[in-house]
């Protein structure tokens, strides 16, 4: 920690000293790099998900005129967010 601000006030009538101190905490860290590799024998439950990526070609969007409905959570999020504007 290091001190960013210090203010002391002396009261001669009560013979007291009051002070305010502000400090900033900081951490020192070292970056460590290690070599890793893929698992040599992945679980059989991965269904090939650990294999390389494959090109799936052009993906089609939605048909014209199809309306996308929003989820109830998104609707609630928009409603609650509107209350605090």
N, C-alpha and C positions, 0 to 999 in steps of 0.2 A: 504494500500500500504506500501511497505517497500523499502528502498533504496538498490539497488544492486551494484551501482557504482557511485562515485562522483569524478570529476576531476576539479580543479580550476587552472586558469592561470592568473598571474598578469602581466600587462604591465606597467612598471614604466614611460615610455615616455608619453603615453597617459593617465596615471593614471586611468586605467580601470582594471576591473576584469571580466574575462569571465569564465563560468563554464559549464560543461556537467554533467547531472545527469540522471541515469537510475533507474527506479523503477519497481517493480513487483506488480501487483494487485493480491489479493487472496480473496476468498470468504469462509465464514464459512457457513455450512449447517447442518441441522438436518434431519435425516432419520425418516420418519413417516410411520407407518404401520397401515392399517385399514382393518377391516373385510368386505368382500363383498360377495354377493351371486348372483346367476343367477336371471334374471327377473322372477317373479312369473307368469306373463301372457304375454308371448312374442307375438309380432305381428303375425297375420295370414299370412303375406307375406313372412315369413321365410321358408315356405315349409318343416318344420321339420329339418332345419339345426341346431337348437339348441339342438336337441336330442343327445344322446350318440353316439360314433362312432361305425360303424359296420364293420366286417371283410368282405372284398370283394373277398377274395380268391386270388389265384395266378393271376397276371396280365401278359398278353402276350406282348412281345415287337413287333417290326416290323418284317415283313416277310423278309427273305433273298432276296437280290437283289433289294429291294425297296430303292430308293435313297431319302434322306431327303434334301429338298431345304432350303437354308437359306433365311432369310428375307432381304428385301432391306435395312432396317435400320442397320442390322448387317454387311452387305456388305459395306455400307457407313462408318460405324464405323471402320472397319478394314482398309479401304482405307485411311481415314483421320488419323488414328493412325499411319499408315506407313509413312506418310509425315513428322512426327515429330521424327522419330527415327534417 
